[in-house]
Amino acid sequence: MTGHQHYSFDLWLTLIKSNPLFKKQRSKYFHQHFNFQQISLEEVEQKFRQVDVMCNAINERTGKNIDADEMYLMVISQINNNQINLHDIDINQLYANMEALVFDYLPQVYDKDTINLLAQLKDRGATTNILSNTGFIKGVTLRKVLQQLELASYFDFQLYSDEAGMSKPNPAFFELMINQAQQLAPVQLQDITHVGDNPKADVEGALRAGINATLINSNQVSILTLNTHEPSHIFPS
């Protein structure tokens, strides 16, 4: 077998990307159902961006995880200038509606070469996993998304920050992945590489955990770089 023995993959902007219509439709839903201050649709979209960026930054800084339910409540609170009783929100029904919207506007495979590359890795005998931070979409939903996109069968296991209670670049999240990878087959740290688009969460997190890292997409490098069998960042021995 050539190349690495185990490949860990980030999900968003590495293997999949949002449907261009999803975020617009999500904002329209909140504008219609939770907009008691009567702000504009553009302002609702801005609130979503602010909460998304803020929570992602906090998760990366603390290594913990702010859940989707909390993020949706933050958006509702900000839309209404923090003048709303959040106890009146049926958060379970709200998330069910958001999950339905995800499947109405299904995420897309990031690159046309993604599935072929994953198939090649499995044909070489490599083991693989998903290691993903979550935001407004929970891991339980993302598992269903990967089934719909016919990607799920390429991964031996999937780990999501909302289920683990920790986020990349937290080394403990990577260690959880490494332990599960080593349960599949004996594998040394130097034979594991994590692939992602985020220099901090993916590359820095992987290197701190003692494994290799490959940065793609955000640096104009395609997933096909994995065919070279060389990580772009190697943990110093």
N, C-alpha and C positions, 0 to 999 in steps of 0.2 A: 504494500500500500504506500503510495506517495502522499506528500503533503502532511497536514496535521491530522491527528487522530480524532480530535473533538473540536467542533465549531459551535460557538455560542453566538446567537444573533439578537441584536436589538430588533424591534418591530417597526415602529413608526419612522418613516423617512429612510428606512433601511430596506425593509421588505415590502411595506405597504405605505400608501398615502391616502389622505382623506378624499372622498368624493367632493369635487368643487362645490356642489350644491348643498352638502350636508350642513355646514356651519351657517349658511344663509337661512336655511329652513329652520334650524334650531333657534336662531335669533328671532325669527318670525313667530315661532311658537311662544317664546317668552314674552315677546312684545304684545301678543294677543292675550295671554293668560295671566301674566304676573306684572303687568305694567300699570300699576295703580297711580303712578306719578305722571303718566302720559308723556314719557320721554320718546324721542324719535327712535326709529329702527337702527339708525346709524349709531346712536348712543348705546343701545342695547348691545350691538356688535362690539363696541369699544369696551363695555363692561366685561364681556366674555374674554376678550384679549387680555385685559388687565388681570383678571383672576387667573387665567391660564399661565401667563408669564410669571406672576407673583408666586403661585403655588409651585410651579416647576423650579423656580429659583430657591424657594424654601426647602423643597424636597432634596435638591442637590446639595444644599448647604448643610442640612441636618442629617441627611441619610434616612430620614423617616418618610412617611407617606400621608399626604392629605387626600382623603377619599373623595370619590366622585360626588357622593351625597353632600358632603361639606362644601365642595366647590359650587354645586348648583345652588345651595342655600346662600353662599356668598354672593353669587350673581344676582339672585332675587333681592337680597338685602341692598346691594349697591344700586340696582335699578330703582329701588324705592327709597333711596337716600337714607337707608338704615331705619326707616320708619314703618316696619311691618312686623307682625307677630309670626315668627317662623314656625311656631307650634301649629299654626293653621295649615301648613303645607303638608300634603300627603306625599312624603318623599318616596315611598315605595311605588306609588302610582306614577309619580313624575319620572322616576328612572325607567319604569316599564315603557312609558311613552317615548322616552329618549332612545331606549334600545330599539323600539319599533322603527324610529326614525333612522337609526343606523342602517337597518336592513332595507328601508325604502331608498336610501342613498348610500349604498354599500361602498366601503373603501375599495381602493384599486391596488393591484399589484404595482409596486413602484417602477419596475423596469421589465421590459419584455424578456430579458435574459434570466430573470430571477428563478423561475421554475426549472429551467434547464440546468442552471448551475447547481441548485439544490439536488436535483436528480443525479447529477454527476458526482457530487459528494457522497451521496448514499451508495451509488454504484461502486465507489472506491472503498467502501466499508467504513467511512467516517460516521461517528455519532454526532448528533446535533441537538440544539435546544433553542428556545426563545428565552431571553432575559430582558424584560421590558418594564420600564416605568409606565404607569397608567395615569390618566388625568380624568377627563369627563367620561371616559368609556372604561368600564370595569373589565378585569381579566375574564370574568365569566362570559361576558359578551364577546370579547376578542377571541376566545376559543371557538365560539360559534362562527365568527367572521372568517377565521382561518379554514373552518370546514367549508363554508360557502365558497371561498376562493380556491378550494382544493389545494391548500398549502399544509394543512394539519398533518397529513401522513408523512411529511418529510422530517418531522421533529420527534425525537424520542421523549422529550418532556418540555413543558412550558412553565415559566415562572413569571409572575406578575407582582408588581410592587404593592398593590392593594391587598393581595392575598398573603404576601410575606410580611407586610408591615414595615418594609424598608425599601429605599430607592437607591439606584445607582447615583453616585459612584461609591456608595457605602461598601467597603470591602466585605462585610458580612453577607451582603446579597450575592456577591460574586462567589464567596466561599460556599454558600448554599448550592449554587450551580455546580461548582467544582466537585463537591461531595456527591451530588447526584450523578454527575458524569462518571465519576470513579466507581460508582455502583454498577454502571452499565458494563464497564470493562476497565482493566488496569490502564491508567493513563497518567503520565507525568505532566507537571505544570507546563514544561516547555513544549508539550505536544498539544496544548489547548490554545486556541485563539478566539477572542471575542471580536465580533464585527458590528460596527455601528456608525452612525453619522455624527455623534456628539463628542467633540474632543474631550470635554470634561467628564461627562457621565460614562461614556463608553471607553475612551482610550485611557484617561487618567485612572478610572476605576479599575480597569483590567490590569494595568501595570502595577497599581498598588496591591492588587491581589496576587501578583506574581505570575501572571500569564501574559501571552502575547495579545496585541490589539491590531486591528486593521480598520482604518478610517475610510469610509466610502461615501459617495453622493454629495455630502456637503463640501468636499474638496475636489469635485469634478472627477473623482475616480469611480469607475464602475464596479459593480459586484463581480465582474469578470476578472478583476485583479486576483481573486482567490485561485484562479487557474494557474497563477505563477507559483503557488504554494509558499509564498513568502509574506509574513506579516509586515505591515508598514511600521510597526513599533514593536520592539523586542525588549522584554524585561531584562535589565542587566543582571548578569550572573554574579 
